[in-house]
């Protein structure tokens, strides 16, 4: 399973332009921030 995920990311990086990769990273970062905030609220 791990190598399949790696292949998917590698394929995405080779096919996408820099702006698409940058936009995806920003979106993922925002999602991670939301999850971290929700986890802090959950444990309090």
Secondary structure as UniProt FT lines:
FT   HELIX           2..15
FT   HELIX           18..43
//
